[in-house]
């Protein structure tokens, strides 16, 4: 509570309760002291009257009869109202001395704090001008103490009742007064979560109404600016990267994405599948039926290809030109051959008399990770020019003959699921740094690689085959478990783990992961979670709930490959995220003015709602400096640091099978005292 300060309502309650308590306690103390002083006065007056009356009685008897004097004193003393009666004659002889032991009738602490002081009253007894002696009388305080105690307890009970009633009334009044304030606080917290909602409430307090109106106006303006800038940025992106007829990414978008896909394919040892579909009868349709019919033909083909592409989330669909479409993405040979078959079957089913030259023709290749865009298109154009070209990616090449079969894949995945440190089928944890403008470490991203017999496997092939064998969730759990078991060896900075679409799709997997993160909070380093933009768009409700749960565990959230969807901004407006990692396509095409303008606009929009922007796949100082000039907050890429195989490092450093501890500075800069990405 003290970390973020004490709430105003708590301070109000504490202040009023303390003041009310002091008021009631002071009133009770004052009434008790007043009653005590009154009783002391009454005890003195009572003793003085007794001394005077007894003195008159003794004087009338002549004062010579000692027995009579003692009898008169005893009669008065036996009433119990007096503590002491004493008579001394004129020769200093004590003729009467009667006293009581004062047995406490109230708690000892009470009599000590509020002690009654009964005064000793004297009366001089004389017979005419002859002084017979001195009589002293002191009242008994027992009855007065009992009376004081009883009255004090009654006052205490009545004060407590009044205090409770006053507290209840104050609670009701404060609750009514502070309710609008709580709504203002909730509205401010909602703004921090990128929820721009209005507060329609009104209060009887003028100052609160002014604050409420100002906050509503601010929220409305922020929401309006965010929406306008987002809409403008999306329009610019769509004009630059979307085909207006089919709403598919265009040739420029493909060129931008290709480098990103090739880098990922190289890192994960994946094959890059590229297919080109040409509409054989488009020119004839335009000439014979008009351009409107030609547009319908193109839209029909786009719809057909989009339905096919949606079955393979790793693939992307583009419109290259008037009659050509491209499908590209990471895929294993089995998936590529399967897609080839489905693609040709779908095109053949649409063949009719309306398309005398066929509905469409497809060719495909498996591209190299470093192959240029022009070379890939040249290969596809060459294949298009050949006759009777069918399943090119499914051809019986030497690589295909060496590829594992279904049974072998099942055995291989089983080995991965039961891996251990001595196994020849393992997972390896890789770390790559993300640095800020000052080249200081922001966090390290975790990457995972599969290794069998000391050879890395294609990540796409392993995950695809695991899905076909109904082992996807099990493998995903094993991968996350491996990462979480490795991370306690790291300290000195934050670490990010990647969450796949499989986690968002599975309620059980999400709950399991959240439980693991909660239980490991004490041993794990500060965590971030990276979620691909595509996964969030496909599963918005599950993503929003998952992100909320992560924030409750103080885990920050990063959306990676941000901007690839071209409608990204509308999806982050209501998500409580901390970072967006730009799609590498924008970084690879920084020479384009539209790209630089989009990055600058996106950065301004994200900064307006407290989101930091990261750039990835930086491989040159020039691109790094360009991103800095566009106010990007953080950077990732080989220009900042190599990817570190932490599994290899930790095995090499472990002594006597004891897990050593590593700081991120030691991992990325083992010879330096500080991490400096420069």
C-alpha positions in Angstrom: 0.0 0.0 0.0 2.8 2.4 0.9 4.6 1.8 -2.4 1.9 3.6 -4.3 0.8 5.9 -1.4 -2.2 5.7 0.9 -5.6 6.2 -0.7 -7.4 9.5 0.0 -10.4 7.6 1.4 -8.1 5.8 3.9 -6.6 9.1 5.0 -10.1 10.6 5.4 -11.3 7.7 7.5 -8.2 7.6 9.6 -8.3 11.4 10.2 -12.0 11.5 11.1 -11.8 8.4 13.3 -8.8 9.8 15.2 -10.4 13.2 15.6 -13.7 11.6 16.7 -11.9 9.3 19.1 -10.0 12.2 20.6 -13.2 14.2 21.0 -15.1 11.4 22.7 -12.1 10.4 24.8 -11.6 14.0 25.9 -15.2 14.4 26.7 -15.2 11.2 28.8 -12.0 12.3 30.6 -13.4 15.7 31.3 -16.7 14.4 32.7 -14.8 11.9 34.9 -12.4 14.6 36.3 -15.3 17.0 36.8 -17.3 14.4 38.7 -14.2 13.5 40.8 -13.7 17.1 41.8 -17.4 17.4 42.7 -17.2 14.3 44.9 -14.1 15.6 46.6 -15.9 18.8 47.4 -18.9 16.8 48.7 -16.8 14.6 50.8 -15.2 17.7 52.5 -18.6 19.3 53.0 -20.0 16.1 54.4 -17.1 15.7 56.9 -17.3 19.4 58.0 -21.1 19.0 58.7 -20.5 15.9 60.7 -17.6 17.5 62.7 -19.8 20.5 63.5 -22.8 18.5 64.6 -20.8 16.0 66.7 -18.9 18.9 68.3 -22.2 20.5 69.3 -23.4 17.3 70.9 -20.1 16.9 72.8 -20.2 20.5 73.9 -23.8 20.2 75.3 -22.7 17.2 77.4 -20.0 19.2 79.1 -17.2 17.2 77.5 -16.3 15.5 80.8 -18.0 12.2 80.2 -15.5 10.2 78.1 -17.9 7.3 77.7 -20.6 9.6 76.3 -18.2 11.2 73.9 -17.1 7.7 72.6 -20.7 6.6 72.3 -21.7 9.7 70.3 -18.6 9.2 68.0 -19.3 5.5 67.5 -22.9 6.1 66.6 -21.9 8.4 63.9 -18.9 6.3 62.7 -21.0 3.1 62.5 -23.0 4.6 59.7 -20.0 3.8 57.4 -19.8 7.2 55.8 -16.7 8.2 57.5 -13.1 7.0 57.2 -11.9 8.4 60.5 -13.2 10.2 63.6 -10.7 11.4 66.2 -11.1 13.5 69.4 -8.1 15.0 71.3 -8.7 16.9 74.6 -7.0 20.2 75.5 -4.2 18.2 77.2 -3.4 16.4 73.9 -4.9 13.1 75.2 -6.6 11.1 72.5 -10.0 10.1 73.8 -11.5 8.8 70.6 -9.8 7.3 67.5 -12.1 5.4 65.1 -11.0 4.4 61.6 -11.9 2.0 58.7 -9.6 0.0 56.4 -10.4 1.3 52.9 -11.2 -1.8 50.9 -11.3 -0.9 47.2 -14.7 -1.2 45.6 -13.3 -0.4 42.1 -10.4 -1.6 40.0 -7.1 -0.6 41.5 -5.9 1.2 38.3 -9.0 3.3 38.3 -8.6 4.4 41.9 -4.9 5.2 41.2 -5.6 7.3 38.2 -8.7 9.0 39.5 -7.9 9.0 43.2 -10.4 10.8 45.5 -8.8 13.0 48.2 -11.2 13.3 51.1 -10.2 16.3 53.2 -9.8 16.0 57.0 -12.1 18.5 58.6 -11.7 19.9 62.2 -14.0 21.4 64.8 -12.9 22.9 68.0 -15.1 21.9 71.0 -15.6 24.3 73.9 -17.8 24.8 76.9 -18.3 28.5 77.0 -14.8 30.0 77.0 -13.2 26.8 78.0 -11.7 24.7 75.1 -12.4 21.1 75.7 -10.5 19.6 72.7 -10.3 19.2 68.9 -12.5 16.9 66.8 -11.3 15.7 63.3 -13.6 13.9 60.8 -12.7 12.5 57.4 -15.4 11.0 55.0 -15.1 7.5 53.6 -14.2 7.5 49.9 -15.4 3.9 49.1 -18.9 4.9 48.2 -17.7 7.9 46.3 -15.3 5.8 44.3 -18.0 3.3 43.5 -20.2 6.1 42.4 -17.4 7.6 40.2 -16.7 4.2 38.6 -20.3 3.5 37.8 -20.9 6.9 36.3 -17.7 6.6 34.3 -18.6 3.2 32.9 -22.1 4.6 31.9 -20.4 7.5 30.2 -18.0 5.2 28.4 -20.8 3.0 27.1 -22.9 5.9 25.9 -19.8 7.5 24.3 -19.0 4.2 22.6 -22.5 4.0 21.2 -22.4 7.6 20.1 -19.0 7.0 18.5 -20.3 3.9 16.6 -23.3 5.9 15.4 -21.1 8.8 14.4 -18.7 6.5 12.6 -21.5 4.9 10.7 -22.9 8.3 9.7 -19.4 9.5 8.7 -19.0 6.3 6.6 -22.2 6.8 4.8 -21.4 10.5 4.1 -17.8 9.8 3.0 -18.9 6.9 0.8 -21.3 9.1 -1.0 -18.7 11.9 -1.3 -15.9 9.6 -2.3 -17.8 7.5 -4.8 -17.2 10.0 -7.7 -13.5 10.1 -6.6 -13.3 6.4 -6.9 -14.8 6.6 -10.3 -12.3 9.2 -11.3 -9.5 6.9 -10.1 -10.9 3.9 -12.0 -11.2 6.1 -15.1 -7.5 7.1 -14.8 -6.5 3.5 -14.3 -8.5 2.6 -17.4 -6.6 5.2 -19.4 -3.4 3.5 -18.3 -4.8 0.3 -19.7 -5.6 2.0 -23.0 -9.4 2.0 -22.2 -10.7 5.4 -23.1 -14.1 5.5 -21.4 -16.2 8.4 -20.2 -17.4 8.9 -16.7 -21.1 10.1 -16.8 -21.4 10.6 -13.0 -22.1 13.9 -11.3 -21.5 14.9 -7.7 -22.8 17.5 -5.3 -19.2 18.7 -4.9 -18.3 21.5 -7.3 -14.6 20.8 -7.3 -15.0 17.1 -8.1 -17.3 18.0 -10.9 -14.6 20.2 -12.4 -12.0 17.5 -12.1 -14.5 15.0 -13.6 -15.2 17.2 -16.5 -11.6 17.9 -17.2 -10.7 14.2 -17.1 -13.6 13.3 -19.4 -12.4 15.9 -21.8 -8.8 14.7 -21.7 -9.9 11.1 -22.2 -12.1 12.1 -25.1 -9.3 14.0 -26.7 -6.8 11.2 -26.2 -9.2 8.7 -27.7 -10.0 11.0 -30.6 -6.3 11.7 -31.4 -5.4 8.0 -31.1 -8.3 7.0 -33.4 -7.6 9.7 -35.9 -3.9 9.0 -36.0 -4.5 5.2 -36.1 -7.0 5.6 -38.9 -4.7 7.9 -40.9 -1.7 5.6 -40.4 -3.7 2.6 -41.5 -4.9 4.4 -44.6 -1.4 5.2 -45.5 -0.3 1.6 -45.0 -3.2 0.3 -47.0 -2.6 2.7 -49.8 1.1 1.6 -49.9 0.8 -2.1 -49.2 -2.7 -3.3 -50.0 -4.3 -4.1 -53.3 -7.5 -2.1 -53.5 -9.5 -4.7 -55.4 -8.8 -7.8 -53.3 -7.6 -6.1 -50.0 -4.6 -8.5 -50.2 -1.0 -7.3 -49.6 0.6 -6.2 -52.8 3.9 -6.8 -54.5 5.6 -4.1 -52.4 4.4 -5.8 -49.2 5.8 -9.1 -50.4 9.2 -7.5 -51.1 9.1 -6.0 -47.6 8.2 -9.3 -46.0 10.5 -11.6 -47.9 13.7 -10.5 -46.1 12.0 -11.0 -42.7 10.8 -14.4 -43.7 14.2 -15.4 -45.0 15.9 -14.3 -41.8 13.5 -16.3 -39.7 13.9 -19.3 -42.0 17.7 -19.1 -41.6 17.5 -18.8 -37.8 15.0 -21.7 -37.4 16.5 -23.8 -40.2 13.2 -23.8 -42.1 12.5 -24.1 -45.8 10.8 -21.1 -47.4 7.8 -22.1 -49.6 6.9 -19.7 -52.5 4.0 -20.4 -54.8 2.7 -18.3 -57.7 -0.8 -18.6 -59.1 -1.5 -16.9 -62.5 -5.1 -16.4 -63.8 -4.8 -17.9 -67.2 -8.1 -16.5 -68.6 -8.0 -13.0 -67.1 -6.9 -11.2 -70.4 -9.5 -13.1 -72.4 -12.2 -12.3 -69.8 -11.3 -8.6 -69.9 -11.4 -8.5 -73.7 -14.6 -10.5 -74.2 -16.8 -9.6 -71.1 -15.3 -6.3 -69.9 -13.2 -5.2 -66.9 -16.1 -5.6 -64.4 -16.2 -9.3 -65.2 -12.4 -9.4 -65.0 -12.5 -7.8 -61.5 -15.1 -10.4 -60.4 -12.7 -13.1 -61.7 -9.8 -11.7 -59.7 -12.0 -11.4 -56.5 -13.2 -15.0 -56.9 -9.6 -16.2 -57.2 -8.6 -14.1 -54.2 -11.4 -15.6 -52.1 -10.5 -19.1 -53.1 -6.8 -18.6 -52.3 -7.6 -16.9 -49.0 -9.7 -19.9 -47.9 -6.8 -22.2 -48.7 -4.2 -20.0 -47.1 -6.2 -19.8 -43.8 -5.6 -23.5 -43.3 -1.9 -22.7 -43.0 -1.4 -19.8 -40.5 2.4 -19.6 -41.3 1.7 -18.8 -44.9 0.9 -15.3 -46.3 -1.0 -14.4 -49.5 -0.1 -11.5 -51.8 -1.3 -10.1 -55.1 1.7 -9.6 -57.3 0.1 -8.1 -60.4 -3.1 -8.0 -62.3 -3.2 -11.8 -62.9 -0.7 -13.2 -60.4 -0.9 -14.1 -56.7 1.9 -15.4 -54.5 1.8 -17.6 -51.4 4.9 -17.5 -49.2 5.9 -18.7 -45.7 7.9 -21.2 -43.7 6.8 -24.8 -44.5 8.3 -28.3 -44.3 8.3 -30.4 -47.5 5.3 -32.5 -46.4 3.2 -29.4 -45.9 4.4 -27.9 -49.1 3.5 -31.0 -51.1 0.1 -31.1 -49.4 -0.5 -27.4 -50.2 0.5 -28.0 -53.8 -2.1 -30.7 -54.1 -4.8 -28.7 -52.5 -3.9 -25.7 -54.7 -4.1 -27.5 -58.0 -7.3 -29.3 -57.0 -9.0 -26.0 -56.0 -8.0 -24.4 -59.4 -9.2 -27.4 -61.3 -12.6 -27.4 -59.6 -13.2 -23.8 -60.7 -12.4 -24.7 -64.4 -15.5 -24.2 -66.6 -16.5 -23.0 -70.0 -16.2 -19.4 -68.8 -12.5 -19.9 -68.5 -11.5 -21.5 -71.8 -7.8 -21.3 -70.9 -8.3 -22.6 -67.4 -9.2 -20.9 -64.1 -5.6 -20.6 -63.0 -2.2 -22.2 -63.0 0.1 -22.7 -60.0 3.9 -23.3 -59.6 6.0 -23.4 -56.5 9.6 -23.6 -55.3 11.4 -23.9 -52.0 13.6 -20.8 -51.8 17.0 -20.5 -50.2 17.3 -18.3 -47.2 19.6 -15.9 -49.0 18.0 -16.0 -52.4 16.9 -12.6 -53.9 13.4 -11.7 -54.7 14.2 -11.2 -58.4 15.8 -14.7 -58.6 12.8 -16.4 -56.9 10.4 -14.7 -59.4 12.7 -15.7 -62.3 12.5 -19.3 -61.2 8.8 -19.2 -60.9 8.4 -17.5 -64.3 10.6 -20.2 -65.8 8.3 -22.9 -64.4 5.2 -21.0 -65.6 6.6 -21.2 -69.1 7.0 -25.0 -69.0 4.2 -27.4 -69.9 2.6 -29.9 -67.5 4.4 -28.6 -64.4 2.7 -30.2 -61.4 3.9 -30.8 -57.8 7.3 -29.2 -57.9 7.8 -29.0 -54.2 6.6 -32.6 -53.9 9.1 -34.0 -56.5 11.3 -36.9 -55.5 14.5 -34.9 -55.1 17.4 -36.3 -53.2 16.5 -34.2 -50.2 13.0 -35.6 -50.3 14.2 -39.2 -50.4 16.3 -38.4 -47.3 13.4 -36.7 -45.4 12.0 -38.6 -42.5 8.7 -40.5 -42.8 5.7 -40.3 -40.5 7.0 -43.1 -38.3 10.4 -41.6 -38.1 8.9 -38.2 -37.2 6.8 -39.8 -34.5 9.9 -41.4 -33.0 11.9 -38.2 -33.3 9.2 -36.1 -31.5 9.0 -38.7 -28.8 12.7 -38.4 -28.3 12.3 -34.6 -28.0 9.5 -35.0 -25.5 11.6 -37.2 -23.3 14.9 -35.4 -23.7 17.5 -35.0 -20.9 21.0 -33.6 -20.7 22.6 -36.9 -21.9 20.1 -37.4 -24.7 21.0 -37.0 -28.4 17.7 -35.3 -29.1 17.6 -32.0 -27.2 16.3 -28.5 -27.0 18.7 -25.5 -26.8 18.0 -22.2 -25.3 19.3 -19.2 -27.2 19.4 -15.6 -26.0 19.4 -12.4 -28.0 19.7 -8.9 -26.4 17.3 -6.0 -26.9 19.0 -2.6 -26.1 17.7 0.9 -25.6 18.8 4.2 -27.1 21.8 4.3 -24.7 22.8 0.7 -25.7 21.8 -0.5 -22.2 20.1 -3.9 -22.0 16.3 -3.8 -21.9 15.8 -7.6 -21.9 17.0 -10.8 -23.5 14.7 -12.7 -25.8 14.6 -16.5 -25.5 14.7 -18.5 -28.7 14.5 -22.3 -28.9 16.2 -24.7 -31.2 15.7 -28.4 -31.7 18.9 -30.5 -32.1 19.0 -34.2 -33.0 22.3 -36.0 -33.3 24.1 -32.6 -33.1 22.2 -31.3 -36.1 19.6 -28.5 -35.9 16.1 -29.3 -37.1 13.7 -27.1 -39.0 11.5 -25.6 -36.3 8.6 -25.3 -38.7 8.9 -29.0 -39.7 9.0 -30.1 -36.1 6.0 -28.1 -35.0 4.0 -29.0 -38.2 4.6 -32.7 -37.7 3.8 -32.4 -34.0 0.4 -30.9 -35.0 -0.2 -33.7 -37.4 0.6 -36.3 -34.8 -1.6 -34.5 -32.2 1.4 -33.7 -30.1 1.4 -29.9 -30.6 0.1 -29.0 -27.1 2.4 -31.6 -25.4 5.5 -30.3 -27.3 4.5 -26.7 -26.6 4.3 -27.5 -22.9 7.6 -29.3 -23.0 9.2 -26.3 -24.7 7.9 -23.8 -22.1 8.9 -26.2 -19.3 12.4 -26.4 -20.6 12.7 -22.6 -20.8 11.2 -22.0 -17.3 13.6 -24.6 -15.8 16.6 -22.9 -17.4 15.7 -19.3 -16.5 16.4 -19.5 -12.7 20.1 -19.6 -13.6 19.8 -16.1 -15.1 19.7 -12.8 -13.2 20.6 -9.2 -13.6 17.9 -8.3 -16.1 14.6 -9.2 -17.7 14.0 -12.1 -20.0 11.3 -12.5 -22.7 9.6 -15.8 -23.7 7.6 -16.3 -26.8 4.1 -17.6 -26.7 2.7 -19.3 -29.7 -0.8 -19.4 -31.1 -1.2 -22.9 -29.6 -1.1 -21.4 -26.1 -3.9 -18.9 -26.9 -6.0 -21.6 -28.5 -5.8 -24.0 -25.5 -7.5 -23.0 -22.2 -5.6 -25.8 -20.4 -2.2 -24.7 -21.7 -2.8 -21.1 -20.7 -3.9 -22.0 -17.2 -1.0 -24.3 -16.8 1.5 -21.6 -18.0 -0.1 -19.0 -15.7 0.3 -21.4 -12.8 3.9 -22.1 -13.6 4.7 -18.4 -13.8 2.9 -17.7 -10.5 4.7 -20.5 -8.7 8.1 -19.6 -10.1 7.8 -15.9 -9.4 10.4 -16.1 -6.6 13.1 -17.8 -8.6 12.5 -16.5 -12.1 14.1 -13.3 -13.4 11.7 -10.4 -14.3 9.7 -11.7 -17.3 8.2 -10.4 -20.5 6.0 -12.3 -22.8 6.1 -11.9 -26.6 2.9 -12.7 -28.6 2.7 -12.5 -32.3 0.3 -9.9 -33.7 -1.3 -12.5 -35.9 -2.2 -14.7 -32.9 -3.8 -11.7 -31.2 -5.9 -10.9 -34.2 -7.0 -14.5 -34.6 -7.9 -14.9 -30.9 -8.7 -11.4 -29.6 -10.8 -12.5 -26.6 -8.4 -15.1 -25.3 -5.5 -12.8 -25.9 -7.1 -9.9 -23.9 -7.8 -12.3 -21.0 -4.4 -13.8 -21.1 -2.7 -10.4 -21.2 -4.7 -9.2 -18.2 -3.6 -12.3 -16.2 0.0 -11.7 -17.1 -0.2 -8.0 -16.0 -1.6 -9.2 -12.6 1.6 -11.3 -12.3 3.7 -8.1 -13.1 4.8 -9.7 -16.4 5.1 -7.2 -19.2 3.7 -7.9 -22.7 5.3 -7.4 -26.1 3.4 -7.7 -29.4 5.9 -8.9 -32.0 5.8 -8.5 -35.8 3.6 -5.5 -35.3 2.4 -3.9 -38.5 2.4 -7.0 -40.6 -1.4 -7.2 -40.6 -1.7 -3.5 -41.9 -4.6 -3.0 -39.4 -2.5 -3.3 -36.3 -3.4 -0.1 -34.5 -7.0 -0.8 -34.0 -6.2 -4.0 -32.2 -3.9 -2.5 -29.5 -6.2 0.3 -28.4 -7.8 -1.7 -25.6 -4.9 -4.0 -24.8 -2.8 -3.3 -21.7 0.6 -3.9 -23.4 4.0 -2.5 -22.7 6.0 -2.9 -26.0 5.3 -3.4 -29.7 8.1 -4.9 -31.8 7.9 -3.6 -35.4 7.6 -6.2 -38.2 11.1 -6.5 -39.7 9.7 -5.7 -43.2 9.5 -2.0 -42.2 13.1 -2.1 -41.0 14.4 -3.8 -44.1 12.8 -1.2 -46.3 13.8 2.0 -44.4 14.9 3.6 -47.6 11.3 4.1 -48.5 10.0 7.5 -47.3 6.5 6.0 -46.6 8.1 3.4 -44.3 10.0 6.0 -42.3 6.9 8.2 -42.0 4.8 5.2 -40.9 7.4 4.2 -38.2 7.5 7.8 -36.9 3.7 8.1 -36.9 3.4 4.7 -35.1 6.0 5.7 -32.6 4.0 8.9 -31.8 0.8 7.0 -31.5 2.3 4.4 -29.2 4.1 6.9 -27.0 0.8 8.8 -26.6 -0.7 5.8 -24.7 2.5 4.7 -22.9 3.7 1.9 -25.3 7.3 1.6 -26.2 8.4 0.7 -29.8 11.2 -1.8 -30.6 12.9 -2.4 -33.9 14.3 -5.8 -34.8 16.5 -7.5 -37.5 19.0 -4.6 -37.4 22.1 -5.6 -39.2 23.9 -2.3 -39.9 24.8 0.8 -38.1 23.0 2.9 -40.6 19.7 1.3 -40.0 20.3 1.5 -36.2 20.9 5.2 -36.4 17.9 5.7 -38.7 15.7 4.0 -36.2 17.1 6.2 -33.4 16.2 9.3 -35.4 12.6 8.0 -35.7 12.4 7.9 -31.9 12.3 4.1 -31.6 12.8 3.1 -28.0 14.7 -0.2 -28.3 16.6 -2.3 -30.8 17.4 -5.9 -31.6 19.6 -7.5 -34.2 23.1 -8.8 -35.0 24.5 -5.2 -35.1 23.8 -5.1 -31.3 25.0 -8.6 -30.4 25.2 -12.2 -31.4 22.7 -14.8 -30.4 24.1 -16.7 -27.4 23.6 -20.5 -26.9 22.8 -20.4 -23.2 22.3 -24.1 -23.0 25.9 -24.7 -24.3 27.2 -22.0 -22.1 25.6 -23.3 -18.9 26.7 -26.9 -19.5 30.2 -25.7 -20.1 30.2 -23.6 -16.9 28.5 -26.0 -14.6 30.9 -27.6 -12.1 30.2 -30.9 -10.4 26.7 -30.9 -11.8 25.9 -27.8 -9.7 23.9 -25.2 -11.6 25.9 -22.0 -11.8 24.3 -18.6 -11.7 24.8 -16.1 -14.6 24.0 -12.5 -15.0 22.9 -11.2 -18.4 26.0 -9.0 -18.5 28.2 -12.1 -18.1 26.2 -13.9 -20.9 26.5 -11.1 -23.5 29.7 -9.5 -22.4 31.7 -12.1 -20.4 34.9 -9.9 -20.2 33.2 -6.6 -19.3 31.8 -5.2 -16.1 28.8 -3.6 -17.9 26.7 -4.5 -20.9 27.2 -2.1 -23.7 25.7 -3.0 -27.1 27.9 -0.5 -28.9 
